[in-house]
């Protein structure tokens, strides 16, 4: 599924259960993974971190739930996010010096 995000602004969002969810206002992009992570259901104009957290938690939809986009955005509310890959454990090497032990991360 390929679509420009600019075409998705203002689109109606419906669930696969035929329920109206809201409108697509803003998109949250995960810069580390290079993908869209959430669609907000109201404009993301906040004055505090508390307001931002509330919008992201209660008034947004995870982009992984999007099933199709054409004239509307169709989401599957029962779809769960794919598990995130576990971080590789970091290994440390210890080197002895006159002043003590120095740890280096690899």
N, C-alpha and C positions, 0 to 999 in steps of 0.2 A: 504494500500500500504506500504510494507516494503522493503527497499533496503538499503544497506550500502552506506554511503556517498562516501567512497573511490571508489566505482564502478561508481559513477555519475561524477567524475572529467573528464573533457574533452568531455563529451557527448554533442551532438548537441541538441539545444533547438528550438522547433518549436511551433508555435501557432496553435490553433484549426482552424484558418483561413488559414492554410497551408503556413504560412510565416516563413522563417528562422529568428530566433531571435539572435542566437549567440551560444557560447560554455559555458559550466559550468566550471568556473575556481576556484572560492572559495565560501565558504559557511559562512554566518554570523549567529552565534548562539546566541539566547537570553537566557542568563544563568538564568535569573529570572524565565522565563516560561519553560525553559528546552526544547526548540524546535528550529528548523532552521527557521530563519526569512527572509533571502534573499539569492539569488544565484547571484554572480557577473559574469559579462560577459567579464571581463578582469582580469588579475592578480591583486591582492590587495597589490601591492608594492608601497607605497606612501611615500612621503617625508614631507607632510604637512597635516594639518587638512582639508585644503581647497580641496586638491586632494582626500582625503578620502570621504569627503562629496559629491564631484562631482560623484565619482564612485557609492556611495550608492544611490544617487538620480537619476542619468541619465543612469548609466551603470550596472544596476542590476534589478532583477526580484523578486518580493515578492513570498516567498515559498508557500503562501496560494493560488497562482494562478496555482500551479502544479496540473494537472489532472491525468496524468499517467507517469510512468517511466518503460521502458523496454530497447529497443535499442536506443531510444531517450527520451528526456524529452519533454512532451507535456504540454503546458500551455494554459489557457483560459485568454486572455488579458482583457476580459470584466468582469471577476469575481472580485468582490470587497472583501476587507478584512472584516472579521467578526468584529462587533463592540467590542471594548475592554470593559470589565466590569468596571463600574464606581467605583472609590475608595470609601470605606466607610468613611463617615465624622467622623473626630476624635472628641471625646468629651473631654472636659476639666472639671476638678473639681477645685474649688477655696477654698483655706484654708486661714483663717485669722491668722496672727501671730502678734507679737509685732512690727515686722519690716515691715509689709505690707502684701500683698496678694501673695501667691505662687500658680502658676498654674501647675497642673499635667496632663499629657496626658494619656488617657486610650484607 
